[in-house]
Structure formats: C-alpha cells, structure tokens
Amino acid sequence: RYISILFELILSPLVHYGIGLEAHGQNVVVRVCSRTKNIKGFAFRDFGGTRLHKPTLQTMHYDLSSIPSNGATITHDLKAVWNKVHHSLLQSHVGNSMHALGLETEGGWEIVREELSKALCSHARGRTIRDYFLRETMAFKCFIRMKLASKYRDVSF
C-alpha cells in the first residue's frame, strides 16, 4: 500500500506533465490515520530539487516565464527529469526502505516492479518511463565525486 500510494503521488506528475519531484525520504512524509493506522497519503515538501520538462509543459500552454531559465529547475532534457525521479524515488527512498526493512532479498523488489507497472502502464508515456526505470543498468548519483569536484548539481557514473 505504501509503495502504491507513493508511486501515484510521484509518478502521475512525471507521466502527465514532465514534472520530476525529488522524492527521497527527507522530502516525502507519510500521512497515517491516528485511529486506523492506515496510510492516508503523503505530504511532499521542498520543491528545490524539482525538475520541469519545459517542452512538455509548453505544449500544454503553461507559462514558465517567471522561472529563471538558467536555473536547475527547468530542463529541455526529458531523461534528466526521469533520472532525477529514478535516483530520488527508486534508488534512494524505496531502496533505502527496502534495505531498512530487510526486504531486498525477500520479495520487496518484485512488489516495487509490480506497483511501478500498475502506476505507469495505463499511458504510453508511462510505459516508456517504466521501461527506462527497469533497464539492466542505470546511472547512479556520485556524491563523493560531486564533493571532490565542489559540484552542487548532479554528477552520475
């Protein structure tokens, strides 16, 4: 249930608008009903790492003129948006959760792949994103390399 609701929150804006939310554990807070203990949803905070795919939003006639064009938020590279979500959501948030719960080798990743398909496969663009996310190899953000090079923005290997 956690993964299903999380994916709905994060992947819907990615598929439909080209908006990549930086969904690592620090930016996403689970909302739990105090009475039933059921997950009600999530709150997303800190839009600083958000990536907006300009061409997608422009085709929908959104005015992006108030967002500085030389900043890190807006990009013309759709794969950069997808990579941001893959790294923060799957590698960081879900990956760290799987490890902490001991589910990495106990069927957790199968559930993640199943929920990823459910969240993405009802839309052609979503199926393309799912295939991209489930590739055999994927770039991984290199924090040490970034630190050594005094870089703030993404450096992947």
N, C-alpha and C positions, 0 to 999 in steps of 0.2 A: 504494500500500500504506500509506504514511504516513497519508494522509487517511482511508482506510477504517478503520484501527485506531484512529486518534484519534477519529473520529466514534462508533465503537462504545463507547469509554470514556466520552465526554462526553454523548452523546445518549440512551443507554439509561436512565440515572437520571432524565433530564428527562422522557422519554416515560412511563416506568412509575411514577415516584414524585413527579414535580413538583419534582425537585431540580436546581437550576441551579448547575453548577460554573463558577467563574471561570477559564476555560481559556486565558488569554493565555500567551504564551511563557515568562514567568517562573515560572508555576505548573505547567507540564507539561514533564516531562523524558523524552525518548525513550530507550528501552532497546534497545540494539543488541548482538547476539551478537558477542563478540570474535572468534570463529572464522569464522563465515559472513558476518558484516557485515549480516545480515538484521535487520529491526526485529522485536523480540520483544514490544514493547508500550510502555506509557508509565507513568511514575510521576506521580501527582498530589500536589502539596504546597500548603500554605497554604489552609486552608478558610475563611479570614476573609471572603472575598468570596462565599461560597456563599449561595444563596437557596433557602429551603424554602417550598413552597406548602402552607400549613397545611391547607386544606380537603382536598387530595388525600391527604396523609399521615394525616389524621384518619379518612378513610373506610377506611383500611387499619388502623386501630386502633393507630397508633404514638403513644406517649406523648411529647408535646413539652413537658411541664410544666417540665422542667429548663432549657429555653432561654428567656431573657428575652423577654417578648412585646413590649417596647418597642424592641428592637434592630433592626438592619438585616437580620438573617438570616431571620427569619420574615415572610412576607407573605401576605395574602389575595388579592393581585393576581397572577393567573397570567401575565399579559402582562409584568409586571415581572420574573418569573423568565425568561421567554423572551427578553426584551430583554437581560438580563444575559448569557445564553449567546450570543445573536447578536453582541453587542458584543465580548465577550472572545474567543470562538471564531472567528467568521467575519470580523468587521471587523479585529480585532487580530491574533490568532495566524495564521490562514490568509491574511488579506490581506497582512500583513507578509511572510509566507513567499513568497507569490506574487510580490510586488514584488522581494524579495531574489533570488529565483531567475530573474527575468525571464520569468515565466510568465503574467503578467496578460493579455497580448495574444497568447500562444502556446498557447492551449487549456487553460490551467490552471483557469479558472473553469468551463469545461464539465465537467471532471473533478470539480470540487467539487460542482457541481449534481447530477451523476450519483451520486456517492457519498452525497450528502445524501439523495437519493431512496431509494437502497438501504438506508440506515440507518434511515429514518423510515417508509417506505411499507407496512411489514408490519402496521401498527397504525393504527386510525382516528385516535387522538390524534396519532400521528406524522405522518400526512398533513396534519392541521391545522397542526401546527408547521412542517412543510416549506413549506406554502403561506404561512404567516406570514413565515418567513425569506426567502422568494423574492419578496416583494412588490416592486412597482415602486419605491417609496421606503421608506426606513427611517430612524428617528431615529438620530442619531449623538451619542455622548457628547461634551460640550463641556468639555474640560479647562481651557481658558483662562477660560471663563465661570465654571467652578467655582472656579478660583484667585482671580479678581477678586472673587467674591462670598464668599470664605472658606468655601466649602462642601466638605465631605469626600465626601458621597454624590452619587449620580448626578444630573447635570443634562444633559438632552438637548435637542437642537434639531432 
